[in-house]
Amino acid sequence: MDIGVQGLNIGDTAGPDETRRLAQLAESLGYHSWWASDHVVLPSPKVDPSPSEPDTVIVDPLTHLGFVAASTSRLELATGILILPQRNPLVLAKQVASLDLLSGGRFTLGVGAGYLEQEMTAVGASFEDRGARTDEYLDAMDQLWHSPSPSFDGKFVSFSGVDAHPRPSNVRVVVGGHSGAAFRRAVTRAQGWFGIGTPDDIRGHLARFPARPEGFRISVSAQVPLSPSVIREYEDLGVDELVIYPPAFDGTVDEVLERNAEFIG
C-alpha cells in the first residue's frame, strides 16, 4: 500500500525550515506522496462548513509544492485538493506545466469544485455554477496541454490562436468530492479520485461510483489510525494509496510519520 502525507502546508508546519525538514523526513522514510491543501481565504468569523479559523496559516499549494520539489527528489507531489473554479484555467495550466517540468514529472493535480460560498464570492467566482466551471476548466486545460493547436470555445472560457509551453510530460489529474457529479467527473476527465473517510465511508462511495477505466487510481485520506487490519480493509475496496494528515493523529508530526512508516510497502 502506498502511503502519503497531506496538509502540512497549514499551521505550524508551513514555514520553510519545517517544510523542508518534514518533506525530507517523509522521503527518507519511504512515503510515496506529499499533498498540499488549498484555501485562498476563509470566512471570518468562522462559520460552518469552513474547516479552519480565519487566522490559520495556509500556504498556497502550488508555491508550497514548488518549494517541496526543490527540497526532495523522489516524493510525488499533489494538490489535495485545489479548488478549480476559483482559478483562471489558462494561468493554472501554465503553473501546472511549470511545476511538472521543475519537479521532474512528479506532480499530480488534484481538483475539486469547492464548498465554501464565502470564499468563492470573495475571489469573484460563481458558487452556483462551480460544477460546470470545473468540467469546462478541465477540458480547457487539457487542450493547452495536449492539442497541437490549442483552442476552446466554452461558456466560461474561450481561446484560439495561442499556444503555451512547456507542455507537461505526464501530469495526472485526480478529482476530489463525494457527489455523483464528482464521481462522474473523475472517471470522464481524470485518472483518479481522492476521497475522504473510513473504510465504511469509502465502501459506500464506491458503491455509487461509475465503472472505472483501466489504470484509474484511488487515493483516500484515512480517517482512522492505520493498522494492518485497517489497511487490508482499504485494500479490499481497491484503494491504491492512503494519505494521512499527521495533526489528526496522536503525537508530534515526526512521531506520526515515523510510526506510520511501518505500513509503507
VENWO-V517306 format. One record per residue. N is the residue number from 1. RES is the residue in one small letter. SS is DSSP state (H for helix, E for strand, C for the rest). Layout:
n: {N & N}
res: {RES & RES}
ss: {SS & SS}
This chain:
n: {1 & 2 & 3 & 4 & 5 & 6 & 7 & 8 & 9 & 10 & 11 & 12 & 13 & 14 & 15 & 16 & 17 & 18 & 19 & 20 & 21 & 22 & 23 & 24 & 25 & 26 & 27 & 28 & 29 & 30 & 31 & 32 & 33 & 34 & 35 & 36 & 37 & 38 & 39 & 40 & 41 & 42 & 43 & 44 & 45 & 46 & 47 & 48 & 49 & 50 & 51 & 52 & 53 & 54 & 55 & 56 & 57 & 58 & 59 & 60 & 61 & 62 & 63 & 64 & 65 & 66 & 67 & 68 & 69 & 70 & 71 & 72 & 73 & 74 & 75 & 76 & 77 & 78 & 79 & 80 & 81 & 82 & 83 & 84 & 85 & 86 & 87 & 88 & 89 & 90 & 91 & 92 & 93 & 94 & 95 & 96 & 97 & 98 & 99 & 100 & 101 & 102 & 103 & 104 & 105 & 106 & 107 & 108 & 109 & 110 & 111 & 112 & 113 & 114 & 115 & 116 & 117 & 118 & 119 & 120 & 121 & 122 & 123 & 124 & 125 & 126 & 127 & 128 & 129 & 130 & 131 & 132 & 133 & 134 & 135 & 136 & 137 & 138 & 139 & 140 & 141 & 142 & 143 & 144 & 145 & 146 & 147 & 148 & 149 & 150 & 151 & 152 & 153 & 154 & 155 & 156 & 157 & 158 & 159 & 160 & 161 & 162 & 163 & 164 & 165 & 166 & 167 & 168 & 169 & 170 & 171 & 172 & 173 & 174 & 175 & 176 & 177 & 178 & 179 & 180 & 181 & 182 & 183 & 184 & 185 & 186 & 187 & 188 & 189 & 190 & 191 & 192 & 193 & 194 & 195 & 196 & 197 & 198 & 199 & 200 & 201 & 202 & 203 & 204 & 205 & 206 & 207 & 208 & 209 & 210 & 211 & 212 & 213 & 214 & 215 & 216 & 217 & 218 & 219 & 220 & 221 & 222 & 223 & 224 & 225 & 226 & 227 & 228 & 229 & 230 & 231 & 232 & 233 & 234 & 235 & 236 & 237 & 238 & 239 & 240 & 241 & 242 & 243 & 244 & 245 & 246 & 247 & 248 & 249 & 250 & 251 & 252 & 253 & 254 & 255 & 256 & 257 & 258 & 259 & 260 & 261 & 262 & 263 & 264 & 265}
res: {m & d & i & g & v & q & g & l & n & i & g & d & t & a & g & p & d & e & t & r & r & l & a & q & l & a & e & s & l & g & y & h & s & w & w & a & s & d & h & v & v & l & p & s & p & k & v & d & p & s & p & s & e & p & d & t & v & i & v & d & p & l & t & h & l & g & f & v & a & a & s & t & s & r & l & e & l & a & t & g & i & l & i & l & p & q & r & n & p & l & v & l & a & k & q & v & a & s & l & d & l & l & s & g & g & r & f & t & l & g & v & g & a & g & y & l & e & q & e & m & t & a & v & g & a & s & f & e & d & r & g & a & r & t & d & e & y & l & d & a & m & d & q & l & w & h & s & p & s & p & s & f & d & g & k & f & v & s & f & s & g & v & d & a & h & p & r & p & s & n & v & r & v & v & v & g & g & h & s & g & a & a & f & r & r & a & v & t & r & a & q & g & w & f & g & i & g & t & p & d & d & i & r & g & h & l & a & r & f & p & a & r & p & e & g & f & r & i & s & v & s & a & q & v & p & l & s & p & s & v & i & r & e & y & e & d & l & g & v & d & e & l & v & i & y & p & p & a & f & d & g & t & v & d & e & v & l & e & r & n & a & e & f & i & g}
ss: {C & E & E & E & E & E & C & C & C & E & H & H & H & C & C & H & H & H & H & H & H & H & H & H & H & H & H & H & H & C & C & C & E & E & E & E & C & C & C & C & C & C & C & C & C & C & C & C & C & C & C & C & C & C & C & C & C & E & C & C & H & H & H & H & H & H & H & H & H & H & H & C & C & C & C & E & E & E & E & C & C & E & E & H & H & H & C & C & H & H & H & H & H & H & H & H & H & H & H & H & H & H & C & C & C & C & E & E & E & E & E & E & C & C & C & C & H & H & H & H & H & H & C & C & C & C & C & C & C & H & H & H & H & H & H & H & H & H & H & H & H & H & H & H & H & H & C & C & C & C & C & E & E & C & C & C & C & E & E & C & C & C & C & C & C & C & C & C & C & C & C & E & E & E & E & E & C & C & C & H & H & H & H & H & H & H & H & H & H & C & C & E & E & E & E & E & E & C & H & H & H & H & H & H & H & H & H & C & C & C & C & C & C & C & C & C & E & E & E & E & E & E & C & C & C & C & C & H & H & H & H & H & H & H & H & H & C & C & C & C & E & E & E & E & C & H & H & H & C & C & C & C & H & H & H & H & H & H & H & H & H & H & H & C & C}
